[in-house]
Amino acid sequence: IGYPELFKTLTRDDLVKYYSRRYVPNNMVFAAAGNFDATEVMTSIENTFQDFARGYLEPVYLPPQHIRPGSLEFAEEFDVEIATVFLTYILPPADYDEETALNAALTTLFAKRQSPLNYLLVEELKLVNYIAGYVQAGSNAPEGQIAIVFEPKRVEDIRQIIGIIDGELARY
C-alpha cells in the first residue's frame, strides 16, 4: 500500500523511529470479535501492555495544497443550461480545531455581495451567478474539506474561474 519509490528511500532506522513515535498506548486500538470472555481478554490486554509508556503524539501536518495535482478535467456530454461546479480542498485533521475560524474566513471571502471573491466574480467580471464556500470537518469522514461551489454563467469560463479562485485563495 503506497508508492514503491517512497518505500525504497526508507531505512530500518526510519521505520523504528516512526514505530516508537506513533505506536504508543494512547494511539492504539484493540478490537476483538467472537465468542470469548470480555473480562478475561481485558485482563490479558492490560497485563500485556502494562509496561508500555504513554507517549506524546506530535500532530501530523500535511503540506498545504497550493497546487492541484493532476489536470483539471471535465466533460460536457450534453448541453447544460445551468452548471454547478464544486471544488474541494483537503483539510488535514490537524486543522479541524480551526473549523469555526475557517468558516468565518470563507464567509468573509464569499458570502456577502461585497465579499472580495463574490464581488470580483459576480459583480466585476460577471463570470458567475453565485459563489459560496464552507468547511466540513469532523470524525464522520476520513478527512475534512474546504468546499467552494459556484454557478458559472458560461461553461467555457470554468477553467478561468477556477484559476481566479486558486490565485485569490493563495493570496489570502
C-alpha positions in Angstrom: 0.0 0.0 0.0 1.7 3.2 -1.1 4.3 4.3 -3.6 7.3 1.9 -4.2 9.6 4.9 -4.7 8.8 6.1 -1.2 9.5 2.7 0.4 12.8 2.4 -1.4 14.0 5.6 0.3 13.2 4.3 3.9 15.8 2.8 6.1 15.3 0.5 9.0 16.1 3.4 11.4 13.3 5.4 9.8 10.8 2.6 10.5 12.0 2.1 14.1 11.8 5.8 14.8 8.3 6.0 13.3 7.2 3.0 15.2 8.5 4.3 18.5 6.9 7.7 18.0 3.4 6.6 16.8 2.9 3.1 18.3 2.2 4.2 21.9 -0.8 3.0 24.0 -2.7 6.3 23.7 -2.6 5.8 19.9 -3.6 2.2 19.8 -6.9 0.5 19.4 -7.6 -3.1 20.2 -10.6 -4.8 18.6 -11.9 -8.3 19.3 -14.8 -10.2 17.9 -16.1 -13.7 18.6 -17.1 -15.9 21.5 -14.8 -15.0 24.4 -15.0 -13.7 28.0 -14.6 -9.9 27.8 -13.2 -9.7 31.3 -10.5 -12.3 30.6 -9.5 -10.5 27.3 -9.3 -7.1 29.0 -7.1 -8.5 31.8 -4.8 -10.1 29.2 -4.6 -6.8 27.3 -3.9 -4.8 30.5 -1.2 -7.3 31.6 0.4 -7.3 28.1 0.6 -3.5 27.8 1.1 -2.5 31.4 4.8 -1.6 30.9 4.2 0.4 27.7 4.7 4.1 28.4 2.2 6.6 27.1 3.8 9.0 24.6 3.3 12.5 23.3 1.8 12.4 19.9 3.1 15.1 17.7 0.4 16.3 15.2 0.9 15.2 11.7 0.9 18.2 9.4 0.2 17.8 5.7 1.8 20.2 3.3 -0.5 23.0 2.0 -2.3 22.3 -1.2 -1.4 25.3 -3.3 -1.1 23.2 -6.5 -3.9 21.0 -7.6 -2.2 17.7 -8.6 -3.0 16.2 -12.0 -5.0 18.0 -14.5 -8.4 19.6 -14.3 -10.8 17.8 -16.5 -14.5 17.9 -17.1 -16.5 16.6 -20.0 -19.6 18.2 -21.3 -21.6 15.3 -22.6 -24.7 17.3 -23.4 -25.9 20.9 -23.3 -26.2 22.2 -19.8 -28.5 25.2 -19.1 -27.2 25.8 -15.6 -23.9 24.2 -14.5 -22.8 23.9 -10.9 -19.1 23.4 -10.0 -17.9 22.0 -6.7 -14.2 22.4 -5.7 -12.8 20.7 -2.7 -9.5 21.1 -0.9 -8.4 18.5 1.7 -8.4 19.8 5.3 -5.8 17.9 7.4 -7.1 16.6 10.7 -4.6 18.9 12.5 -6.7 21.8 11.2 -10.1 20.6 12.5 -9.8 22.8 15.5 -9.8 25.8 13.1 -13.2 24.8 11.5 -15.0 27.8 13.0 -12.3 30.3 12.0 -12.1 28.8 8.5 -15.9 29.1 8.1 -15.7 32.7 9.2 -12.9 33.3 6.7 -14.9 31.7 3.9 -18.0 33.7 4.8 -15.8 36.9 4.7 -14.4 35.9 1.2 -17.6 34.6 -0.4 -20.9 35.1 1.4 -21.8 38.7 1.0 -22.2 40.9 -2.1 -19.2 43.0 -1.0 -17.0 39.9 -0.1 -13.8 40.1 -2.2 -14.3 36.9 -4.3 -18.0 37.3 -4.6 -17.7 40.9 -5.8 -14.9 40.1 -8.2 -16.6 37.1 -9.9 -20.2 38.2 -9.7 -20.1 42.0 -10.0 -16.9 43.0 -11.7 -16.1 40.1 -14.0 -19.7 38.8 -14.3 -18.4 35.2 -14.6 -20.7 33.5 -12.0 -24.2 33.8 -10.8 -23.3 32.9 -7.3 -20.3 31.5 -5.3 -20.1 30.1 -1.7 -17.6 28.4 0.5 -17.8 26.3 3.6 -15.8 23.8 5.7 -16.8 20.2 6.6 -14.6 18.6 9.3 -15.1 16.1 12.0 -15.0 12.4 12.7 -17.6 11.3 10.2 -15.1 11.5 7.3 -11.6 10.3 6.8 -10.6 13.9 6.1 -12.2 17.3 6.2 -12.7 19.5 3.3 -13.0 23.1 2.3 -15.7 23.2 -0.3 -16.3 26.0 -2.8 -19.3 25.9 -5.1 -20.2 28.2 -7.9 -22.6 28.6 -10.8 -20.7 29.8 -13.9 -22.6 32.0 -16.4 -20.9 30.1 -19.2 -19.4 26.6 -19.1 -16.5 27.8 -21.2 -15.3 30.1 -18.4 -14.9 27.3 -15.7 -11.1 27.0 -16.1 -10.7 30.7 -15.9 -12.9 31.0 -12.8 -11.0 28.2 -11.0 -7.7 29.9 -11.8 -9.0 33.1 -10.3 -10.3 31.3 -7.2 -6.9 29.4 -6.7 -5.0 32.6 -7.2 -7.1 34.6 -4.7 -7.1 31.8 -2.1 -3.3 31.7 -2.4 -3.2 35.4 -1.7 -5.4 35.2 1.4 
